[in-house]
């Protein structure tokens, strides 16, 4: 029996961190967590590309462009959509998640999902470095593991 899993060595790896500017109070904390994770696991700061997009809606397009262009081993999508009084949240969060999921399933460059979808700002802040950890870190860690897994799985 053979068992394959990724590992957390980022030496020599290049990553794009794609950040939604909307709800940037939360997004900047997610970005800091993702950078901290990757650097602590051996990725050089010089091998990080930060791409800022207007909102979560634009995350899949930017990630697809980066994936198709080559030059990065992994992409981490980061942002925050907070539910409001209208159905706008459902469309933006749903389409962003669907777009990132489709890109990830295509099997090219691994794309980490660091897009928070919360009901309140308080919930978002809890997940961006407070009592619920930092989901930016978690997304970066999962992406790093998948990059190494993709190398091992033909």
FENCOR-V368401 format. One record per residue. N is the residue number from 1. NEAR is the number of other ideal C-beta (glycine too) atoms within 8 Angstrom. Layout:
# FENCOR-V368401
N/NEAR ; N/NEAR
This chain:
# FENCOR-V368401
1/2 ; 2/3 ; 3/4 ; 4/6 ; 5/6 ; 6/11 ; 7/6 ; 8/9 ; 9/7 ; 10/11 ; 11/6 ; 12/4 ; 13/12 ; 14/10 ; 15/18 ; 16/14 ; 17/15 ; 18/15 ; 19/14 ; 20/17 ; 21/9 ; 22/11 ; 23/12 ; 24/7 ; 25/8 ; 26/13 ; 27/16 ; 28/9 ; 29/13 ; 30/19 ; 31/13 ; 32/11 ; 33/16 ; 34/16 ; 35/12 ; 36/9 ; 37/13 ; 38/13 ; 39/10 ; 40/6 ; 41/11 ; 42/9 ; 43/14 ; 44/7 ; 45/7 ; 46/4 ; 47/9 ; 48/13 ; 49/9 ; 50/8 ; 51/10 ; 52/7 ; 53/12 ; 54/7 ; 55/11 ; 56/13 ; 57/8 ; 58/10 ; 59/17 ; 60/14 ; 61/9 ; 62/11 ; 63/16 ; 64/10 ; 65/8 ; 66/15 ; 67/13 ; 68/7 ; 69/6 ; 70/4 ; 71/5 ; 72/12 ; 73/8 ; 74/15 ; 75/16 ; 76/16 ; 77/16 ; 78/15 ; 79/17 ; 80/16 ; 81/15 ; 82/11 ; 83/8 ; 84/6 ; 85/2 ; 86/5 ; 87/5 ; 88/7 ; 89/12 ; 90/7 ; 91/8 ; 92/12 ; 93/12 ; 94/8 ; 95/10 ; 96/16 ; 97/11 ; 98/9 ; 99/13 ; 100/15 ; 101/9 ; 102/9 ; 103/13 ; 104/9 ; 105/6 ; 106/7 ; 107/4 ; 108/6 ; 109/9 ; 110/12 ; 111/14 ; 112/13 ; 113/11 ; 114/15 ; 115/16 ; 116/13 ; 117/9 ; 118/12 ; 119/5 ; 120/8 ; 121/10 ; 122/6 ; 123/9 ; 124/14 ; 125/12 ; 126/9 ; 127/12 ; 128/16 ; 129/8 ; 130/7 ; 131/4 ; 132/6 ; 133/8 ; 134/12 ; 135/13 ; 136/17 ; 137/12 ; 138/11 ; 139/16 ; 140/18 ; 141/11 ; 142/10 ; 143/15 ; 144/18 ; 145/12 ; 146/12 ; 147/13 ; 148/12 ; 149/12 ; 150/10 ; 151/6 ; 152/7 ; 153/6 ; 154/1
